[in-house]
Amino acid sequence: MRLRDDRRALESLPLRLMIVAVVAAMSIVPAADALESLQDRDFLSRAGLMMDKVVWAAQALSMQGPGASRTVEVDLSSEGSLSAARLTIGDAPGGPCGNAVVLELTSGAKLVRLAQDPPAWMTSAFGSGLVIEPARFSLSMEAEFLDGTCVVTVEVV
């Protein structure tokens, strides 16, 4: 069907354009959902890597011993519906979560990374777990002896 040779094709053009517009409008919602799902997966992947980065730094500092220090940049920003509510690093010396990095999500779920092999104990400068709420921050980490144990002190700078 050519428009030059068939005048009836010209009459059906508005109907065809309307069908294309309806089909395009119907595909926007699934495409938006797919994009949000990709953004959430990207956030979860990056968040896991950031948590691993903190754990690896604590383990390295524990192996290097007292006096060793490091600064770690953490970015937990999100563009999807899923985001970070709070990050907790370590616990009071001897506490049950002393080797844990826990990320609480806005959905209520938690991601946990443990510094187990080799073990690394983390605490804040105040002797408790460090609770952080901003999405981007820098951590200052330093190994020191505390009651005969090598502990990594963590602070936001």
C-alpha positions in Angstrom: 0.0 0.0 0.0 1.5 3.2 -1.1 0.1 6.6 0.0 0.6 8.1 -3.4 -1.4 5.5 -5.2 -4.1 4.7 -2.7 -6.2 7.5 -1.2 -7.8 5.0 1.2 -4.5 4.6 2.9 -4.5 8.2 3.7 -7.9 7.9 5.4 -6.6 5.0 7.6 -3.4 6.9 8.7 -4.9 8.6 11.8 -6.2 5.2 13.0 -2.8 3.6 12.5 -1.1 6.5 14.4 -3.6 6.1 17.2 -2.9 2.4 17.5 0.9 3.1 17.6 0.3 5.7 20.3 -1.8 3.3 22.4 0.7 0.4 22.1 3.6 2.8 23.0 1.7 4.1 26.1 1.0 0.5 27.2 4.7 -0.4 27.1 5.8 2.6 29.3 4.7 1.0 32.6 6.6 -2.3 32.1 9.6 -0.4 30.9 9.6 1.9 34.0 9.2 -1.1 36.3 12.2 -2.8 34.5 14.3 0.3 34.9 13.5 0.6 38.7 14.3 -3.1 39.1 17.7 -2.5 37.4 18.4 0.4 39.6 17.5 -1.6 42.7 19.8 -4.5 41.6 22.6 -2.0 40.9 22.2 -0.4 44.3 22.3 -3.8 46.1 25.4 -4.8 44.1 27.2 -1.6 44.9 26.1 -1.7 48.6 27.5 -5.2 49.0 30.8 -4.1 47.4 31.0 -1.1 49.8 30.3 -3.3 52.8 33.0 -5.8 51.6 35.4 -2.8 51.2 34.9 -1.9 54.9 35.3 -5.5 56.0 38.5 -6.0 53.9 40.0 -2.8 55.2 39.3 -3.9 58.8 40.8 -7.3 58.2 43.9 -5.8 56.6 44.3 -3.4 59.5 44.0 -6.2 62.0 46.7 -8.1 60.2 49.0 -5.1 60.1 48.6 -4.4 63.8 48.3 -1.4 66.0 49.1 2.0 64.4 48.0 0.9 60.9 45.3 3.2 59.5 43.2 3.7 56.4 40.5 5.9 55.0 37.6 4.2 53.1 35.2 6.1 50.9 31.6 4.7 51.0 28.8 5.6 48.6 25.4 4.1 49.4 23.4 6.5 47.2 20.4 5.1 45.3 18.2 6.2 42.4 15.7 3.4 42.7 12.9 2.7 45.3 15.3 0.7 47.5 17.8 2.7 49.5 19.9 2.6 52.7 18.3 3.6 55.9 21.3 3.0 58.3 24.7 1.4 58.3 26.0 0.0 61.6 29.7 -1.0 61.9 31.0 -3.1 64.8 29.8 -3.1 68.4 31.1 -2.5 71.8 34.4 -4.4 72.5 33.4 -8.1 73.1 29.9 -7.4 71.8 28.1 -9.9 69.6 28.3 -7.8 66.4 31.9 -6.7 66.9 32.9 -8.2 63.5 29.8 -7.2 61.6 28.8 -4.5 59.1 25.0 -4.3 58.9 23.1 -2.3 56.3 19.4 -1.7 57.0 17.4 -0.9 53.9 14.3 1.2 53.7 12.3 -1.9 53.0 13.2 -3.3 56.4 15.6 -5.9 55.0 19.2 -6.1 56.2 22.5 -7.0 54.5 25.2 -8.3 56.7 28.9 -8.8 56.1 31.2 -10.4 58.7 34.9 -10.0 59.1 35.6 -13.7 60.0 38.6 -15.0 58.1 40.7 -13.4 59.6 38.5 -12.0 62.3 38.5 -8.2 62.7 36.8 -6.5 65.6 35.4 -3.1 65.0 34.2 -0.4 67.3 33.6 3.4 67.3 35.8 5.9 69.2 33.1 5.9 71.9 33.3 2.1 72.4 30.1 1.1 70.7 28.9 0.3 67.2 29.2 3.2 64.7 25.7 4.1 63.3 25.8 6.1 60.1 22.8 7.5 58.1 24.1 9.6 55.3 24.5 8.0 51.9 28.1 9.2 51.2 30.8 9.5 53.7 34.5 8.7 54.5 35.6 6.3 57.2 38.8 6.7 59.1 39.9 3.3 60.4 42.8 2.6 62.7 44.0 -0.5 64.4 44.9 -0.4 68.1 45.3 -2.7 71.1 42.3 -2.7 73.5 42.4 -5.1 76.5 45.0 -7.3 74.7 43.0 -7.5 71.5 43.6 -5.8 68.2 40.5 -3.7 67.5 39.8 -1.4 64.5 38.4 1.9 65.6 36.0 3.4 63.0 35.0 7.1 62.7 33.3 9.2 60.1 35.5 12.0 58.8 
